[in-house]
Amino acid sequence: MSMDLSLFNRFAMTKKAGEIIFCEYEPGDAFYLIQSGKVKIVKILGDIEKTIDILQPGEFFGEMALLEEAPRSASVIAMTDVKLLEFNRANFEILMQGNPQIVLNLLKLFSKRIYDQKRRFLILTLDDVQARVADVFLMLDETSGKPSDPMDGQRVFQNSVEDIAHWAGLSVQKVSEVLKQFANQRRVEIQQGKIVVRNIMDFSRFVNSRRQKI
């Protein structure tokens, strides 16, 4: 999405690194667009804080408050000093009236973000670390937008171990261990700059078997 954010500077606010922008379960009536800095979206599962996503300039968060009129589904914390644009219901209506194309772009992104966040949360509900890593590859395959041959289960992912660790909510060391186990089982091949999953359907069956035990 490309837009001139300077048009909306009257909605700007700043937060310091480490500052909580909003907390899970609290009511919300605004969403935020990041102009500078980074934030992390976190959720408490059991007694453990899990990072669901890390967002950077040009990305937004908190839109569920406007779309579903529901409590916040996660907490958001500034990772660095951040500058945000805050849109509540009133000024969002003004935005809709004067900038229909921007609103259309936002609504498209809202839909994608809702799916992405719910899909990533589904990954974090898995206790089995192998299943969690395998489910990351399933998510990446689902969201690749590339047509796939159902007769060919091999998939090539141009993602780093750090990427996989981020989405799985695991340390890089733990994901490296899991990938080594998968390689020894001949489920994946780790090549320069890419990871090859030999049979994506094998991963699907594996993840489903673990999810049924939750």
N, C-alpha and C positions, 0 to 999 in steps of 0.2 A: 504494500500500500504506500502510495506516495502522496503527501499532502504538505502544505506550507503551515507548519505548526506555529509560526510566529503570529498567525491570524488570531490565535486563541491565548495569547500571553496573559490576558486578564484572568484566566483560570489557573495560572501557574502557582505552584507551591514547592517548597524544598523540604527535604528530610536529610538528617545526618546519618552517616554510616552506623549501622547497628540499631537504628530507631525503628520501632514497630509502626507500620503504616496502618494496619488494622489486624484484628485477631479473629481466629476461627470462632464461629457461632455468634459473633456480635452482629446486630442489625446493620445493614448498609444501604445507602441510597445514592452511591456514586461509583463511577469507575475511573480509572487513571491511565493516562498515556505517558510513557517515559520519554522525556526530552534528553536527559543525560544521566549517566550512572547506571547501576545495575541493582536489581532486587531479586530476592529469592522467595518462592512460594513454598511454604512448609505446612506439614500436617502431622499431628501427633497420632501415632499408631501404638497403642499400648502405652509404654512409658518412653518411647523412642521418637525423636523428632526426625521426620523424613523430608528431604528436599524433593518436591515434586517437579519444580522447574526453576530455571534461572532466566530472567528476562532482561533485555538490553534496550537501548534507545530505539524508538519506533514501535515498540511492542506495548500492549496494554494489559490490564488486569482488573478484576473486580466487576466485570460486566454482568455476572450472574445476579448481582443485587438488583440491576435494572430489569433483567429479563425474567427472573423467576420470583422476585419479591421475597427472597428467602434469606436466612442468616448466612453470613460468610461461611463458605465451605472449607476455607484454609486461611492461614495467617500469611501476611506478607511483611518482609523485613528488608530494609535497605542494606545492601552489601557494601555500597560506597555512598558518598554524598550523592543524592539524586535530585533532579528537578523534574517535577511532574505537572501534567495538566489534569485538573480534577473536573469531571463532568458529573453533575447531579441531574436529577430529573428535569429541573427547570431549565438549566442552560443546555441540556441535551436536546430539549424540545426546540430551543432557539437554533441550535446547530442544525437540526433536521429541517427546519423551515428555510434556512438560508443556504444550505450546502447539501442538496439531495445526493449528489454523486459520492461525496465523502461518507454520508450515512450508509449508502448502498455498500460501499467498500467495507465499512465497519461491520455491518450486519453479516456479510460473507465471512469476515474474519471471526466474528463472534461464533458462528456455527462451527467453524473449524476448531477454534480454541476449546469450545465445550467438549467436542469429541476428543481432542488431544488430551485434555486434562483428565477426563473420565477414564480414558484408555491407560494413561500413565498411572493413575491411582489403582487401576486393576492390577497392574504389574506389582505394585508395592504390597498388595494383599497376600502375595505368595511368600510363604516362609522358606520354602526350599530355594536356595540361592541358584542352583542350576536351572530350575524352572523359571526363576525370575530373569536370568540372562537370556534363556531361550525365548521367553515372552517378549523381550525387547526386540529380538530379531523378527518375531511375528508382527509386532507393531510397526517396525520399519518397513516390512514387506507390505502391510496393509495400506500404509500411507505413502508408498513410493509413487503411486500414480502410473506405474508402468504395467502394461499388459503382461500377463504371465501365462506360460504354457502349462496347463494342468498335468500334462504328461511328463514334464521336466520339473523336478522338485528342487533343482539347484538354484541358489540365489547368491548373488555377489553384492556385498555391502561395502561402500566406500566410507566406512566409519572407523574411528579410532577406538582403542580400548577405553580412553577417557570418556568418549561419547557414550559407550555402552554403560560404563560405571555410573555416569550422571543419570541416565534414564532408569537404571536398575536400583538406584539408591544404595549402591555398594561402593566400597573402596576400589581404587584401580588395582591394588594388589589382589583383592579377592576375585575380581573379574578376570584378571590374568590367570589365576589358578583355575577358575572354572573353564576358561577357553582352552587351557592346556589339557584339562580332563576331557573336554569335548574332542580335541585334536587326537588324543590317545584312543578315543572311542571311534575315531574316523567319522565323526559327525561334522567337523569343520576343518578347514584348511586356513591357516593364518599366513597370508602372503604380504609382500611389501605394499603398504597403503590400502589393503583391503582384507576382508574376512569372507571366506566362501563357506556357505552352509550347504552341505551336500544334499540334504532332503528336508525342505521346509515343513513337509507334512509330518515327518518324524518328530520335529519340534512341537508341532501342533498337538499331536497325540500325547506327547510327553507332558506338556503344560496342562492339557485338559485332565490328565490322570492325577496330577498334583492338585489342581484346583478343586476337584471333586472331593478331596480329603479335607478341605477347609471347613 
